[in-house]
């Protein structure tokens, strides 16, 4: 005898509730009480009403490649941010953080400092506008409180409107998430346990100092270099194909350019590295590769048959993260 199927709730019919449904994480239960995840319930309607997708949300900001890397690649890092209008009274500093405890969008610490989380779900198609909304609310929050997710105004400011475009953007990569609290060594109980879990899951990562947007990471079988590049995609792929066909796309012995992916409008080539190759070992080869790439980017002649084949191999292995 066949088993009876459990009746399913239609995903397209959210429960009726009074007032606006709060914005929560995409995988959290929808606040309307339907029993479905937010992204499959009222989050679906919010997504449909979102602003048009902005392909390069960090374009125009200093360190665009590093913004993308911190959003998609780096487990634990912080960057001090400089506001165009200066810091409000009672706010000693504003720092960008890859991720915050409980995936909070932002946190106003007890001393008034603001931490802005980068690796969070967003309410619209414009990541820059969503982050600016969170930052604005964090600057006005009471000290010692996190900032919850919310749906910002579609005509609100973007990060490009709030941040000083002449200030340097220099990420500080951390080995763990001790930056979450003032004195990590004295952490006890659930706080200490949360830190331990987060640190255990973090892949060892380091930023190269000689080139922009390049990050080394360590994995059990091999290491990798993931390099976010702001060059126009078609021109960059042509240049990479020229170098690959010429046998000059590697970073030294036993290294290999294995493909690339797209993230927030930028292309990210990826190299496999030997497990013994450290971030420091990558510095000089990366600088030398950057010089070869600059020459290849200037080439104007059509790709040869061999270069076209190399380009096809690179694009066939390309994926899009965002």
Number of C-alpha atoms within 10 A of each C-alpha: 3 4 5 6 6 6 6 6 11 10 14 11 11 21 14 10 11 6 6 8 16 15 20 22 21 19 13 13 17 24 19 18 14 18 14 20 20 26 20 18 24 25 22 17 14 17 15 11 13 16 16 12 11 16 15 17 21 22 18 11 19 18 20 21 24 24 25 23 25 24 19 16 21 24 24 25 22 22 20 16 19 19 17 14 9 12 13 11 8 12 17 11 17 21 17 21 28 26 25 22 17 8 16 19 28 30 28 24 20 12 12 22 19 28 30 27 24 24 19 19 15 24 24 22 19 20 23 20 26 26 23 21 21 21 26 14 18 26 23 15 18 15 18 13 15 20 21 17 21 18 16 18 12 16 8 11 17 19 22 19 15 16 18 17 17 10 15 14 17 16 19 14 20 17 15 19 24 18 14 17 14 11 9 14 9 9 15 11 7 9 14 14 12 16 19 14 11 15 17 11 10 15 17 19 23 22 25 21 14 13 14 18 23 25 25 25 20 20 11 7 8 13 21 24 28 21 25 26 22 17 12 12 15 10 15 19 21 23 23 25 27 24 20 21 17 12 9 17 21 19 22 16 8 10 17 19 20 16 19 22 19 17 21 22 20 22 24 26 22 20 20 18 25 16 14 10 16 17 20 13 13 19 18 15 14 20 16 11 16 15 11 16 18 12 11 18 17 10 13 9 6 9 16 12 10 14 20 16 14 21 21 15 15 21 14 10 11 17 14 13 10 12
